[in-house]
Amino acid sequence: MYWDYGNNIHILTMEFYSVEYWQENWETLMERVENGETIGVENNRGERAVMVPADDELIRIYTEQNNEGS
């Protein structure tokens, strides 16, 4: 995957791990996310989700638009 910002092309790589791997290595993977990494999880049907570090804007959106966030 890549993003093209004008003439600057940034190649993005993201590691995806199985659900089972996430279950077995939760603490380590969450620590990596908390330290700024974006890491994916993929189930046995090929469906994917992404764990991303929460920034102030993401937290604001969650708390303002989600009844569970407050």
Predicted model as a PDB file, atoms N, CA, C, CB and O in Angstrom, pLDDT in the B-factor column:
MODEL        1                                                                  
ATOM      1  N   MET A   1       0.855  -1.166   0.000  1.00 44.00           N  
ATOM      2  CA  MET A   1       0.000   0.000   0.000  1.00 44.00           C  
ATOM      3  C   MET A   1       0.903   1.231   0.000  1.00 44.00           C  
ATOM      4  CB  MET A   1      -0.974  -0.003   1.227  1.00 44.00           C  
ATOM      5  O   MET A   1       1.971   1.223   0.612  1.00 44.00           O  
ATOM      6  N   TYR A   2       0.481   2.266  -0.673  1.00 42.00           N  
ATOM      7  CA  TYR A   2       1.240   3.509  -0.638  1.00 42.00           C  
ATOM      8  C   TYR A   2       0.303   4.695  -0.708  1.00 42.00           C  
ATOM      9  CB  TYR A   2       2.253   3.561  -1.782  1.00 42.00           C  
ATOM     10  O   TYR A   2      -0.815   4.606  -1.216  1.00 42.00           O  
ATOM     11  N   TRP A   3       0.783   5.797  -0.192  1.00 45.00           N  
ATOM     12  CA  TRP A   3       0.061   7.069  -0.276  1.00 45.00           C  
ATOM     13  C   TRP A   3       0.932   8.023  -1.064  1.00 45.00           C  
ATOM     14  CB  TRP A   3      -0.281   7.649   1.150  1.00 45.00           C  
ATOM     15  O   TRP A   3       2.140   8.095  -0.840  1.00 45.00           O  
ATOM     16  N   ASP A   4       0.341   8.743  -1.968  1.00 47.00           N  
ATOM     17  CA  ASP A   4       1.072   9.701  -2.785  1.00 47.00           C  
ATOM     18  C   ASP A   4       0.683  11.105  -2.344  1.00 47.00           C  
ATOM     19  CB  ASP A   4       0.784   9.488  -4.303  1.00 47.00           C  
ATOM     20  O   ASP A   4      -0.425  11.566  -2.621  1.00 47.00           O  
ATOM     21  N   TYR A   5       1.591  11.777  -1.663  1.00 48.00           N  
ATOM     22  CA  TYR A   5       1.377  13.161  -1.232  1.00 48.00           C  
ATOM     23  C   TYR A   5       2.157  14.061  -2.182  1.00 48.00           C  
ATOM     24  CB  TYR A   5       1.826  13.384   0.268  1.00 48.00           C  
ATOM     25  O   TYR A   5       3.316  14.391  -1.933  1.00 48.00           O  
ATOM     26  N   GLY A   6       1.508  14.452  -3.267  1.00 53.00           N  
ATOM     27  CA  GLY A   6       2.214  15.249  -4.263  1.00 53.00           C  
ATOM     28  C   GLY A   6       3.280  14.393  -4.914  1.00 53.00           C  
ATOM     29  O   GLY A   6       2.980  13.356  -5.505  1.00 53.00           O  
ATOM     30  N   ASN A   7       4.508  14.820  -4.809  1.00 51.00           N  
ATOM     31  CA  ASN A   7       5.612  14.055  -5.383  1.00 51.00           C  
ATOM     32  C   ASN A   7       6.257  13.121  -4.370  1.00 51.00           C  
ATOM     33  CB  ASN A   7       6.654  14.992  -5.943  1.00 51.00           C  
ATOM     34  O   ASN A   7       7.185  12.389  -4.715  1.00 51.00           O  
ATOM     35  N   ASN A   8       5.793  13.132  -3.147  1.00 54.00           N  
ATOM     36  CA  ASN A   8       6.363  12.266  -2.116  1.00 54.00           C  
ATOM     37  C   ASN A   8       5.510  11.018  -1.966  1.00 54.00           C  
ATOM     38  CB  ASN A   8       6.473  13.013  -0.766  1.00 54.00           C  
ATOM     39  O   ASN A   8       4.344  11.096  -1.578  1.00 54.00           O  
ATOM     40  N   ILE A   9       6.088   9.881  -2.271  1.00 51.00           N  
ATOM     41  CA  ILE A   9       5.374   8.624  -2.130  1.00 51.00           C  
ATOM     42  C   ILE A   9       5.869   7.946  -0.866  1.00 51.00           C  
ATOM     43  CB  ILE A   9       5.571   7.710  -3.379  1.00 51.00           C  
ATOM     44  O   ILE A   9       7.070   7.748  -0.678  1.00 51.00           O  
ATOM     45  N   HIS A  10       4.923   7.592   0.000  1.00 49.00           N  
ATOM     46  CA  HIS A  10       5.250   6.924   1.248  1.00 49.00           C  
ATOM     47  C   HIS A  10       4.726   5.494   1.172  1.00 49.00           C  
ATOM     48  CB  HIS A  10       4.651   7.686   2.475  1.00 49.00           C  
ATOM     49  O   HIS A  10       3.530   5.275   0.976  1.00 49.00           O  
ATOM     50  N   ILE A  11       5.605   4.542   1.326  1.00 50.00           N  
ATOM     51  CA  ILE A  11       5.195   3.150   1.314  1.00 50.00           C  
ATOM     52  C   ILE A  11       4.880   2.750   2.748  1.00 50.00           C  
ATOM     53  CB  ILE A  11       6.299   2.231   0.692  1.00 50.00           C  
ATOM     54  O   ILE A  11       5.699   2.917   3.652  1.00 50.00           O  
ATOM     55  N   LEU A  12       3.672   2.217   2.938  1.00 64.00           N  
ATOM     56  CA  LEU A  12       3.234   1.812   4.258  1.00 64.00           C  
ATOM     57  C   LEU A  12       3.188   0.296   4.325  1.00 64.00           C  
ATOM     58  CB  LEU A  12       1.860   2.422   4.595  1.00 64.00           C  
ATOM     59  O   LEU A  12       2.653  -0.364   3.434  1.00 64.00           O  
ATOM     60  N   THR A  13       3.746  -0.238   5.376  1.00 77.00           N  
ATOM     61  CA  THR A  13       3.634  -1.671   5.595  1.00 77.00           C  
ATOM     62  C   THR A  13       2.985  -1.885   6.943  1.00 77.00           C  
ATOM     63  CB  THR A  13       5.020  -2.374   5.519  1.00 77.00           C  
ATOM     64  O   THR A  13       3.241  -1.152   7.898  1.00 77.00           O  
ATOM     65  N   MET A  14       2.159  -2.875   7.008  1.00 84.00           N  
ATOM     66  CA  MET A  14       1.484  -3.196   8.249  1.00 84.00           C  
ATOM     67  C   MET A  14       1.499  -4.704   8.395  1.00 84.00           C  
ATOM     68  CB  MET A  14       0.030  -2.630   8.279  1.00 84.00           C  
ATOM     69  O   MET A  14       1.213  -5.440   7.451  1.00 84.00           O  
ATOM     70  N   GLU A  15       1.833  -5.143   9.580  1.00 91.00           N  
ATOM     71  CA  GLU A  15       1.825  -6.567   9.844  1.00 91.00           C  
ATOM     72  C   GLU A  15       0.425  -6.995  10.269  1.00 91.00           C  
ATOM     73  CB  GLU A  15       2.864  -6.931  10.925  1.00 91.00           C  
ATOM     74  O   GLU A  15      -0.224  -6.309  11.059  1.00 91.00           O  
ATOM     75  N   PHE A  16      -0.038  -8.119   9.751  1.00 94.00           N  
ATOM     76  CA  PHE A  16      -1.297  -8.713  10.156  1.00 94.00           C  
ATOM     77  C   PHE A  16      -1.008 -10.036  10.844  1.00 94.00           C  
ATOM     78  CB  PHE A  16      -2.242  -8.908   8.944  1.00 94.00           C  
ATOM     79  O   PHE A  16      -0.186 -10.830  10.387  1.00 94.00           O  
ATOM     80  N   TYR A  17      -1.702 -10.254  11.952  1.00 96.00           N  
ATOM     81  CA  TYR A  17      -1.547 -11.481  12.719  1.00 96.00           C  
ATOM     82  C   TYR A  17      -2.901 -12.150  12.863  1.00 96.00           C  
ATOM     83  CB  TYR A  17      -0.923 -11.197  14.106  1.00 96.00           C  
ATOM     84  O   TYR A  17      -3.939 -11.491  12.804  1.00 96.00           O  
ATOM     85  N   SER A  18      -2.886 -13.450  13.049  1.00 97.00           N  
ATOM     86  CA  SER A  18      -4.127 -14.197  13.230  1.00 97.00           C  
ATOM     87  C   SER A  18      -4.772 -13.846  14.567  1.00 97.00           C  
ATOM     88  CB  SER A  18      -3.865 -15.711  13.146  1.00 97.00           C  
ATOM     89  O   SER A  18      -4.117 -13.329  15.472  1.00 97.00           O  
ATOM     90  N   VAL A  19      -6.061 -14.135  14.674  1.00 97.00           N  
ATOM     91  CA  VAL A  19      -6.779 -13.930  15.926  1.00 97.00           C  
ATOM     92  C   VAL A  19      -6.112 -14.746  17.034  1.00 97.00           C  
ATOM     93  CB  VAL A  19      -8.273 -14.323  15.776  1.00 97.00           C  
ATOM     94  O   VAL A  19      -5.952 -14.265  18.156  1.00 97.00           O  
ATOM     95  N   GLU A  20      -5.731 -15.962  16.717  1.00 97.00           N  
ATOM     96  CA  GLU A  20      -5.093 -16.823  17.711  1.00 97.00           C  
ATOM     97  C   GLU A  20      -3.784 -16.210  18.206  1.00 97.00           C  
ATOM     98  CB  GLU A  20      -4.834 -18.217  17.123  1.00 97.00           C  
ATOM     99  O   GLU A  20      -3.487 -16.245  19.400  1.00 97.00           O  
ATOM    100  N   TYR A  21      -3.000 -15.644  17.274  1.00 97.00           N  
ATOM    101  CA  TYR A  21      -1.746 -15.010  17.664  1.00 97.00           C  
ATOM    102  C   TYR A  21      -2.013 -13.820  18.580  1.00 97.00           C  
ATOM    103  CB  TYR A  21      -0.957 -14.563  16.422  1.00 97.00           C  
ATOM    104  O   TYR A  21      -1.305 -13.615  19.566  1.00 97.00           O  
ATOM    105  N   TRP A  22      -3.043 -13.035  18.247  1.00 96.00           N  
ATOM    106  CA  TRP A  22      -3.417 -11.905  19.100  1.00 96.00           C  
ATOM    107  C   TRP A  22      -3.797 -12.390  20.489  1.00 96.00           C  
ATOM    108  CB  TRP A  22      -4.579 -11.114  18.478  1.00 96.00           C  
ATOM    109  O   TRP A  22      -3.394 -11.793  21.487  1.00 96.00           O  
ATOM    110  N   GLN A  23      -4.565 -13.462  20.560  1.00 97.00           N  
ATOM    111  CA  GLN A  23      -4.978 -13.973  21.867  1.00 97.00           C  
ATOM    112  C   GLN A  23      -3.774 -14.420  22.693  1.00 97.00           C  
ATOM    113  CB  GLN A  23      -5.958 -15.138  21.696  1.00 97.00           C  
ATOM    114  O   GLN A  23      -3.739 -14.205  23.904  1.00 97.00           O  
ATOM    115  N   GLU A  24      -2.805 -15.031  22.056  1.00 98.00           N  
ATOM    116  CA  GLU A  24      -1.636 -15.549  22.758  1.00 98.00           C  
ATOM    117  C   GLU A  24      -0.624 -14.459  23.100  1.00 98.00           C  
ATOM    118  CB  GLU A  24      -0.969 -16.615  21.924  1.00 98.00           C  
ATOM    119  O   GLU A  24       0.169 -14.627  24.027  1.00 98.00           O  
ATOM    120  N   ASN A  25      -0.638 -13.345  22.368  1.00 97.00           N  
ATOM    121  CA  ASN A  25       0.385 -12.303  22.520  1.00 97.00           C  
ATOM    122  C   ASN A  25      -0.222 -10.933  22.759  1.00 97.00           C  
ATOM    123  CB  ASN A  25       1.271 -12.255  21.293  1.00 97.00           C  
ATOM    124  O   ASN A  25       0.361  -9.921  22.370  1.00 97.00           O  
ATOM    125  N   TRP A  26      -1.391 -10.888  23.396  1.00 96.00           N  
ATOM    126  CA  TRP A  26      -2.143  -9.656  23.593  1.00 96.00           C  
ATOM    127  C   TRP A  26      -1.290  -8.553  24.206  1.00 96.00           C  
ATOM    128  CB  TRP A  26      -3.345  -9.919  24.469  1.00 96.00           C  
ATOM    129  O   TRP A  26      -1.239  -7.450  23.662  1.00 96.00           O  
ATOM    130  N   GLU A  27      -0.629  -8.818  25.308  1.00 96.00           N  
ATOM    131  CA  GLU A  27       0.129  -7.782  26.012  1.00 96.00           C  
ATOM    132  C   GLU A  27       1.211  -7.176  25.130  1.00 96.00           C  
ATOM    133  CB  GLU A  27       0.755  -8.355  27.275  1.00 96.00           C  
ATOM    134  O   GLU A  27       1.355  -5.955  25.069  1.00 96.00           O  
ATOM    135  N   THR A  28       1.963  -8.015  24.455  1.00 96.00           N  
ATOM    136  CA  THR A  28       3.057  -7.534  23.601  1.00 96.00           C  
ATOM    137  C   THR A  28       2.532  -6.701  22.439  1.00 96.00           C  
ATOM    138  CB  THR A  28       3.872  -8.713  23.065  1.00 96.00           C  
ATOM    139  O   THR A  28       3.065  -5.630  22.148  1.00 96.00           O  
ATOM    140  N   LEU A  29       1.484  -7.193  21.773  1.00 96.00           N  
ATOM    141  CA  LEU A  29       0.936  -6.467  20.629  1.00 96.00           C  
ATOM    142  C   LEU A  29       0.292  -5.153  21.063  1.00 96.00           C  
ATOM    143  CB  LEU A  29      -0.085  -7.333  19.893  1.00 96.00           C  
ATOM    144  O   LEU A  29       0.450  -4.139  20.383  1.00 96.00           O  
ATOM    145  N   MET A  30      -0.423  -5.155  22.170  1.00 95.00           N  
ATOM    146  CA  MET A  30      -1.036  -3.914  22.650  1.00 95.00           C  
ATOM    147  C   MET A  30       0.034  -2.899  23.052  1.00 95.00           C  
ATOM    148  CB  MET A  30      -1.969  -4.201  23.841  1.00 95.00           C  
ATOM    149  O   MET A  30      -0.139  -1.700  22.830  1.00 95.00           O  
ATOM    150  N   GLU A  31       1.111  -3.353  23.628  1.00 95.00           N  
ATOM    151  CA  GLU A  31       2.211  -2.447  23.973  1.00 95.00           C  
ATOM    152  C   GLU A  31       2.784  -1.803  22.707  1.00 95.00           C  
ATOM    153  CB  GLU A  31       3.323  -3.208  24.744  1.00 95.00           C  
ATOM    154  O   GLU A  31       3.097  -0.613  22.698  1.00 95.00           O  
ATOM    155  N   ARG A  32       2.919  -2.590  21.650  1.00 93.00           N  
ATOM    156  CA  ARG A  32       3.410  -2.036  20.385  1.00 93.00           C  
ATOM    157  C   ARG A  32       2.465  -0.968  19.852  1.00 93.00           C  
ATOM    158  CB  ARG A  32       3.584  -3.149  19.343  1.00 93.00           C  
ATOM    159  O   ARG A  32       2.912   0.077  19.378  1.00 93.00           O  
ATOM    160  N   VAL A  33       1.147  -1.226  19.928  1.00 92.00           N  
ATOM    161  CA  VAL A  33       0.157  -0.246  19.467  1.00 92.00           C  
ATOM    162  C   VAL A  33       0.233   1.007  20.334  1.00 92.00           C  
ATOM    163  CB  VAL A  33      -1.279  -0.845  19.502  1.00 92.00           C  
ATOM    164  O   VAL A  33       0.213   2.122  19.814  1.00 92.00           O  
ATOM    165  N   GLU A  34       0.320   0.833  21.638  1.00 91.00           N  
ATOM    166  CA  GLU A  34       0.419   1.985  22.542  1.00 91.00           C  
ATOM    167  C   GLU A  34       1.673   2.814  22.276  1.00 91.00           C  
ATOM    168  CB  GLU A  34       0.412   1.516  23.993  1.00 91.00           C  
ATOM    169  O   GLU A  34       1.708   4.008  22.575  1.00 91.00           O  
ATOM    170  N   ASN A  35       2.700   2.177  21.714  1.00 91.00           N  
ATOM    171  CA  ASN A  35       3.938   2.888  21.380  1.00 91.00           C  
ATOM    172  C   ASN A  35       3.923   3.448  19.964  1.00 91.00           C  
ATOM    173  CB  ASN A  35       5.126   1.965  21.546  1.00 91.00           C  
ATOM    174  O   ASN A  35       4.954   3.905  19.472  1.00 91.00           O  
ATOM    175  N   GLY A  36       2.764   3.420  19.298  1.00 88.00           N  
ATOM    176  CA  GLY A  36       2.633   4.110  18.021  1.00 88.00           C  
ATOM    177  C   GLY A  36       2.482   3.253  16.788  1.00 88.00           C  
ATOM    178  O   GLY A  36       2.264   3.794  15.705  1.00 88.00           O  
ATOM    179  N   GLU A  37       2.587   1.939  16.899  1.00 90.00           N  
ATOM    180  CA  GLU A  37       2.453   1.085  15.720  1.00 90.00           C  
ATOM    181  C   GLU A  37       0.984   0.854  15.378  1.00 90.00           C  
ATOM    182  CB  GLU A  37       3.159  -0.257  15.948  1.00 90.00           C  
ATOM    183  O   GLU A  37       0.116   0.911  16.249  1.00 90.00           O  
ATOM    184  N   THR A  38       0.722   0.598  14.118  1.00 90.00           N  
ATOM    185  CA  THR A  38      -0.577   0.158  13.645  1.00 90.00           C  
ATOM    186  C   THR A  38      -0.411  -1.293  13.237  1.00 90.00           C  
ATOM    187  CB  THR A  38      -1.109   1.046  12.457  1.00 90.00           C  
ATOM    188  O   THR A  38       0.412  -1.615  12.380  1.00 90.00           O  
ATOM    189  N   ILE A  39      -1.203  -2.176  13.859  1.00 93.00           N  
ATOM    190  CA  ILE A  39      -1.045  -3.613  13.638  1.00 93.00           C  
ATOM    191  C   ILE A  39      -2.405  -4.213  13.314  1.00 93.00           C  
ATOM    192  CB  ILE A  39      -0.413  -4.311  14.881  1.00 93.00           C  
ATOM    193  O   ILE A  39      -3.415  -3.843  13.912  1.00 93.00           O  
ATOM    194  N   GLY A  40      -2.424  -5.142  12.364  1.00 93.00           N  
ATOM    195  CA  GLY A  40      -3.665  -5.748  11.936  1.00 93.00           C  
ATOM    196  C   GLY A  40      -3.918  -7.113  12.543  1.00 93.00           C  
ATOM    197  O   GLY A  40      -3.007  -7.800  13.004  1.00 93.00           O  
ATOM    198  N   VAL A  41      -5.181  -7.477  12.527  1.00 95.00           N  
ATOM    199  CA  VAL A  41      -5.621  -8.807  12.949  1.00 95.00           C  
ATOM    200  C   VAL A  41      -6.491  -9.364  11.831  1.00 95.00           C  
ATOM    201  CB  VAL A  41      -6.404  -8.761  14.326  1.00 95.00           C  
ATOM    202  O   VAL A  41      -7.285  -8.635  11.236  1.00 95.00           O  
ATOM    203  N   GLU A  42      -6.344 -10.654  11.544  1.00 95.00           N  
ATOM    204  CA  GLU A  42      -7.092 -11.283  10.454  1.00 95.00           C  
ATOM    205  C   GLU A  42      -7.668 -12.611  10.942  1.00 95.00           C  
ATOM    206  CB  GLU A  42      -6.184 -11.501   9.204  1.00 95.00           C  
ATOM    207  O   GLU A  42      -6.965 -13.430  11.534  1.00 95.00           O  
ATOM    208  N   ASN A  43      -8.965 -12.807  10.681  1.00 96.00           N  
ATOM    209  CA  ASN A  43      -9.570 -14.076  11.087  1.00 96.00           C  
ATOM    210  C   ASN A  43      -9.404 -15.117   9.988  1.00 96.00           C  
ATOM    211  CB  ASN A  43     -11.063 -13.887  11.423  1.00 96.00           C  
ATOM    212  O   ASN A  43      -8.847 -14.828   8.929  1.00 96.00           O  
ATOM    213  N   ASN A  44      -9.893 -16.335  10.247  1.00 96.00           N  
ATOM    214  CA  ASN A  44      -9.698 -17.434   9.299  1.00 96.00           C  
ATOM    215  C   ASN A  44     -10.527 -17.287   8.026  1.00 96.00           C  
ATOM    216  CB  ASN A  44     -10.036 -18.741   9.962  1.00 96.00           C  
ATOM    217  O   ASN A  44     -10.340 -18.061   7.087  1.00 96.00           O  
ATOM    218  N   ARG A  45     -11.443 -16.308   7.968  1.00 96.00           N  
ATOM    219  CA  ARG A  45     -12.202 -16.025   6.736  1.00 96.00           C  
ATOM    220  C   ARG A  45     -11.550 -14.915   5.914  1.00 96.00           C  
ATOM    221  CB  ARG A  45     -13.647 -15.632   7.080  1.00 96.00           C  
ATOM    222  O   ARG A  45     -12.059 -14.539   4.858  1.00 96.00           O  
ATOM    223  N   GLY A  46     -10.426 -14.395   6.399  1.00 94.00           N  
ATOM    224  CA  GLY A  46      -9.735 -13.335   5.676  1.00 94.00           C  
ATOM    225  C   GLY A  46     -10.227 -11.935   6.004  1.00 94.00           C  
ATOM    226  O   GLY A  46      -9.771 -10.962   5.403  1.00 94.00           O  
ATOM    227  N   GLU A  47     -11.153 -11.821   6.952  1.00 95.00           N  
ATOM    228  CA  GLU A  47     -11.642 -10.506   7.360  1.00 95.00           C  
ATOM    229  C   GLU A  47     -10.586  -9.852   8.236  1.00 95.00           C  
ATOM    230  CB  GLU A  47     -13.006 -10.613   8.114  1.00 95.00           C  
ATOM    231  O   GLU A  47      -9.963 -10.504   9.074  1.00 95.00           O  
ATOM    232  N   ARG A  48     -10.394  -8.566   8.033  1.00 94.00           N  
ATOM    233  CA  ARG A  48      -9.318  -7.860   8.720  1.00 94.00           C  
ATOM    234  C   ARG A  48      -9.827  -6.677   9.521  1.00 94.00           C  
ATOM    235  CB  ARG A  48      -8.288  -7.393   7.727  1.00 94.00           C  
ATOM    236  O   ARG A  48     -10.841  -6.061   9.193  1.00 94.00           O  
ATOM    237  N   ALA A  49      -9.094  -6.380  10.577  1.00 94.00           N  
ATOM    238  CA  ALA A  49      -9.325  -5.191  11.390  1.00 94.00           C  
ATOM    239  C   ALA A  49      -7.954  -4.634  11.742  1.00 94.00           C  
ATOM    240  CB  ALA A  49     -10.177  -5.514  12.687  1.00 94.00           C  
ATOM    241  O   ALA A  49      -6.937  -5.316  11.618  1.00 94.00           O  
ATOM    242  N   VAL A  50      -7.949  -3.391  12.179  1.00 92.00           N  
ATOM    243  CA  VAL A  50      -6.682  -2.727  12.468  1.00 92.00           C  
ATOM    244  C   VAL A  50      -6.723  -2.128  13.869  1.00 92.00           C  
ATOM    245  CB  VAL A  50      -6.382  -1.634  11.417  1.00 92.00           C  
ATOM    246  O   VAL A  50      -7.710  -1.505  14.262  1.00 92.00           O  
ATOM    247  N   MET A  51      -5.648  -2.322  14.611  1.00 92.00           N  
ATOM    248  CA  MET A  51      -5.476  -1.693  15.916  1.00 92.00           C  
ATOM    249  C   MET A  51      -4.579  -0.476  15.690  1.00 92.00           C  
ATOM    250  CB  MET A  51      -4.855  -2.698  16.986  1.00 92.00           C  
ATOM    251  O   MET A  51      -3.463  -0.603  15.185  1.00 92.00           O  
ATOM    252  N   VAL A  52      -5.076   0.699  16.067  1.00 89.00           N  
ATOM    253  CA  VAL A  52      -4.324   1.935  15.863  1.00 89.00           C  
ATOM    254  C   VAL A  52      -4.162   2.667  17.189  1.00 89.00           C  
ATOM    255  CB  VAL A  52      -5.026   2.841  14.827  1.00 89.00           C  
ATOM    256  O   VAL A  52      -5.021   2.562  18.065  1.00 89.00           O  
ATOM    257  N   PRO A  53      -3.072   3.406  17.343  1.00 88.00           N  
ATOM    258  CA  PRO A  53      -2.920   4.209  18.556  1.00 88.00           C  
ATOM    259  C   PRO A  53      -4.001   5.293  18.588  1.00 88.00           C  
ATOM    260  CB  PRO A  53      -1.498   4.846  18.624  1.00 88.00           C  
ATOM    261  O   PRO A  53      -4.317   5.894  17.562  1.00 88.00           O  
ATOM    262  N   ALA A  54      -4.551   5.531  19.748  1.00 85.00           N  
ATOM    263  CA  ALA A  54      -5.585   6.555  19.894  1.00 85.00           C  
ATOM    264  C   ALA A  54      -4.930   7.912  20.113  1.00 85.00           C  
ATOM    265  CB  ALA A  54      -6.541   6.215  21.068  1.00 85.00           C  
ATOM    266  O   ALA A  54      -4.111   8.079  21.016  1.00 85.00           O  
ATOM    267  N   ASP A  55      -5.297   8.869  19.285  1.00 84.00           N  
ATOM    268  CA  ASP A  55      -4.833  10.231  19.504  1.00 84.00           C  
ATOM    269  C   ASP A  55      -5.991  11.050  20.077  1.00 84.00           C  
ATOM    270  CB  ASP A  55      -4.294  10.864  18.178  1.00 84.00           C  
ATOM    271  O   ASP A  55      -7.106  10.546  20.204  1.00 84.00           O  
ATOM    272  N   ASP A  56      -5.730  12.293  20.416  1.00 85.00           N  
ATOM    273  CA  ASP A  56      -6.757  13.131  21.043  1.00 85.00           C  
ATOM    274  C   ASP A  56      -8.006  13.261  20.184  1.00 85.00           C  
ATOM    275  CB  ASP A  56      -6.198  14.507  21.333  1.00 85.00           C  
ATOM    276  O   ASP A  56      -9.118  13.262  20.712  1.00 85.00           O  
ATOM    277  N   GLU A  57      -7.843  13.371  18.866  1.00 85.00           N  
ATOM    278  CA  GLU A  57      -8.995  13.522  17.972  1.00 85.00           C  
ATOM    279  C   GLU A  57      -9.842  12.250  17.960  1.00 85.00           C  
ATOM    280  CB  GLU A  57      -8.527  13.862  16.544  1.00 85.00           C  
ATOM    281  O   GLU A  57     -11.069  12.333  17.994  1.00 85.00           O  
ATOM    282  N   LEU A  58      -9.223  11.102  17.913  1.00 81.00           N  
ATOM    283  CA  LEU A  58      -9.953   9.845  17.921  1.00 81.00           C  
ATOM    284  C   LEU A  58     -10.719   9.672  19.233  1.00 81.00           C  
ATOM    285  CB  LEU A  58      -8.993   8.670  17.705  1.00 81.00           C  
ATOM    286  O   LEU A  58     -11.868   9.231  19.227  1.00 81.00           O  
ATOM    287  N   ILE A  59     -10.098  10.012  20.336  1.00 83.00           N  
ATOM    288  CA  ILE A  59     -10.760   9.930  21.638  1.00 83.00           C  
ATOM    289  C   ILE A  59     -11.931  10.904  21.702  1.00 83.00           C  
ATOM    290  CB  ILE A  59      -9.760  10.220  22.774  1.00 83.00           C  
ATOM    291  O   ILE A  59     -12.990  10.559  22.226  1.00 83.00           O  
ATOM    292  N   ARG A  60     -11.756  12.122  21.175  1.00 85.00           N  
ATOM    293  CA  ARG A  60     -12.833  13.112  21.156  1.00 85.00           C  
ATOM    294  C   ARG A  60     -14.026  12.596  20.364  1.00 85.00           C  
ATOM    295  CB  ARG A  60     -12.336  14.438  20.562  1.00 85.00           C  
ATOM    296  O   ARG A  60     -15.165  12.691  20.821  1.00 85.00           O  
ATOM    297  N   ILE A  61     -13.769  12.051  19.178  1.00 84.00           N  
ATOM    298  CA  ILE A  61     -14.850  11.533  18.342  1.00 84.00           C  
ATOM    299  C   ILE A  61     -15.576  10.408  19.072  1.00 84.00           C  
ATOM    300  CB  ILE A  61     -14.303  11.032  16.983  1.00 84.00           C  
ATOM    301  O   ILE A  61     -16.806  10.358  19.066  1.00 84.00           O  
ATOM    302  N   TYR A  62     -14.836   9.523  19.689  1.00 81.00           N  
ATOM    303  CA  TYR A  62     -15.454   8.398  20.386  1.00 81.00           C  
ATOM    304  C   TYR A  62     -16.333   8.872  21.546  1.00 81.00           C  
ATOM    305  CB  TYR A  62     -14.376   7.443  20.903  1.00 81.00           C  
ATOM    306  O   TYR A  62     -17.460   8.404  21.712  1.00 81.00           O  
ATOM    307  N   THR A  63     -15.819   9.787  22.328  1.00 85.00           N  
ATOM    308  CA  THR A  63     -16.585  10.226  23.497  1.00 85.00           C  
ATOM    309  C   THR A  63     -17.782  11.101  23.113  1.00 85.00           C  
ATOM    310  CB  THR A  63     -15.680  10.988  24.452  1.00 85.00           C  
ATOM    311  O   THR A  63     -18.806  11.065  23.794  1.00 85.00           O  
ATOM    312  N   GLU A  64     -17.671  11.885  22.038  1.00 85.00           N  
ATOM    313  CA  GLU A  64     -18.775  12.752  21.651  1.00 85.00           C  
ATOM    314  C   GLU A  64     -19.854  12.042  20.864  1.00 85.00           C  
ATOM    315  CB  GLU A  64     -18.260  13.890  20.854  1.00 85.00           C  
ATOM    316  O   GLU A  64     -21.013  12.456  20.899  1.00 85.00           O  
ATOM    317  N   GLN A  65     -19.499  10.973  20.150  1.00 82.00           N  
ATOM    318  CA  GLN A  65     -20.462  10.330  19.260  1.00 82.00           C  
ATOM    319  C   GLN A  65     -20.841   8.920  19.682  1.00 82.00           C  
ATOM    320  CB  GLN A  65     -19.914  10.294  17.879  1.00 82.00           C  
ATOM    321  O   GLN A  65     -21.556   8.229  18.956  1.00 82.00           O  
ATOM    322  N   ASN A  66     -20.381   8.491  20.827  1.00 73.00           N  
ATOM    323  CA  ASN A  66     -20.658   7.143  21.283  1.00 73.00           C  
ATOM    324  C   ASN A  66     -21.197   7.207  22.706  1.00 73.00           C  
ATOM    325  CB  ASN A  66     -19.390   6.256  21.206  1.00 73.00           C  
ATOM    326  O   ASN A  66     -20.496   7.652  23.615  1.00 73.00           O  
ATOM    327  N   ASN A  67     -22.412   6.774  22.903  1.00 64.00           N  
ATOM    328  CA  ASN A  67     -23.014   6.813  24.237  1.00 64.00           C  
ATOM    329  C   ASN A  67     -22.219   6.024  25.266  1.00 64.00           C  
ATOM    330  CB  ASN A  67     -24.421   6.283  24.180  1.00 64.00           C  
ATOM    331  O   ASN A  67     -22.274   6.337  26.455  1.00 64.00           O  
ATOM    332  N   GLU A  68     -21.483   5.011  24.836  1.00 63.00           N  
ATOM    333  CA  GLU A  68     -20.683   4.204  25.749  1.00 63.00           C  
ATOM    334  C   GLU A  68     -19.385   4.914  26.138  1.00 63.00           C  
ATOM    335  CB  GLU A  68     -20.368   2.853  25.116  1.00 63.00           C  
ATOM    336  O   GLU A  68     -18.729   4.513  27.099  1.00 63.00           O  
ATOM    337  N   GLY A  69     -19.013   5.952  25.413  1.00 49.00           N  
ATOM    338  CA  GLY A  69     -17.743   6.619  25.648  1.00 49.00           C  
ATOM    339  C   GLY A  69     -17.752   7.588  26.793  1.00 49.00           C  
ATOM    340  O   GLY A  69     -16.690   8.079  27.177  1.00 49.00           O  
ATOM    341  N   SER A  70     -18.894   7.887  27.355  1.00 50.00           N  
ATOM    342  CA  SER A  70     -18.923   8.866  28.442  1.00 50.00           C  
ATOM    343  C   SER A  70     -19.310   8.227  29.760  1.00 50.00           C  
ATOM    344  CB  SER A  70     -19.887   9.991  28.115  1.00 50.00           C  
ATOM    345  O   SER A  70     -19.382   8.912  30.780  1.00 50.00           O  
TER     346      SER A  70                                                      
ENDMDL                                                                          
END                                                                             
